């Protein structure tokens, strides 16, 4: 009897419990615990059933294309330190979660080096971040021509190479980039190097960081131009601490370099670095092109200012960069006497010229006359006159003038020079002929005129 009573009580309790249990849902509309945007929702046996919709943020599954940056609900928050790194943390930029170095840990490194080369003196300024994020930072270089040899011209920076040594003593190349920019005295050229090298490390240190810059230039001696090549080298004292995040980088808010001569861009094709591509036929593209001069585009063609030598200065006349005489410069006349014995003939000669010698208006004036002549000699004639500097011919004049006891004057012009101002060690060569005893005889004599500065203002 007692056992039967207990069974009845249990059944009654169960019926009471069932009666008191509330149904979770009657329809799918009653199920609101999860978003209908990320789940398909149904009500089955008074219970809510949630099935995740593939590829939708909020379905609690971190799927392809989803990151901590664009879907924290599924992939977790973009925060905290990156495992295995003492510098990198997660930070959010727009909808992208990147691994980066906190601003508080970044220490800019500044370096200046004076580099002499081929009679010129260069200054290389370097700025880079420490630690250096290889996914976003650049190695910034500024080249300045602090002092230029008078004989060097057209300094053209061509390529830059940055190398270093790893912890396991491997020599590596961090960057090799074209520069293609010109330098003028007092002027500067900037270049950003994008660094990279194969490594599985997320961070590390590099030693023996060294820069090599190839350049071209022209030497001008006695008006002759000779192309040459040079190299600038700089070794950095500091180690380069680097980080190399595994996350994809993002472009900076702006890539504008404030130069209308370059096209600024950033994206996948540039590995998310800013690049500045020169725009053809535009002032500011680092090339002196047709229609550009030192007066209307000095950033590409160089400044029209300063000295062109001992006697000339540069100045703009409209859009043309011209050379003009310095204030107070006056030509000093020179006169050289030459008593010349040619065997049966003796000449009294006088050579007159200005120094500096303005090739536009000045002439070398040569006076020849016979002082003594053997009775058997006739027809003493000056045939040709040449002005030489070594093997370089400055001028040549065909004379074919017979001499007598009165002075005969010959004028020699110098047609052109390569530079506005050139110093030459001028030698005068004179070819002559005469007849003696019915036979024609020829010869040549020389006279060193010394150093003469030739100028071509304008």
Buried (B, 14 or more C-beta within 10 A) or exposed (E): EEEEEEEEEEEEEEEEEEEEEEEBBEEBEEBEEBBEEBBEBBBEEEEBBBEBBEEBBBBEBBBEEBBBBBBBBBBBEBEEEBEEBEBBBBBBBEEBBBBBBEEEBBEEBEBEBEBEBBBBBBBBBBBBBBBBBBBBBBBBBBBBBBBBBEBBBBBBBEEBBBBBBBEEEEEBEBBEBEBBBBBBBEBBBBBBBBBEBEBEEBBBBBEBBBBBBBBBBBBBEBBEEEEEEBEBEBEBEEBBBBBBBEBBBBBEEEBEBEBEBBBBBBEEEBBBBBBBEBBEEBBBBBBBEEEBBBBBBBBBBBBBBEBBBEBBBBBBEEEEBBBBBEEEBEBEEBEBEBEBEBEBBBBBBBBBBBBBBBBEEBBBBBBBBBEEBEEEBBEBBBBBBBBBBEEEEBBEBEBEBBBEEEBBEBEBEBEEBEBBBBBBEBBBBBBBBBBBEEEEBEEEBEBEBEEBBBBBBE
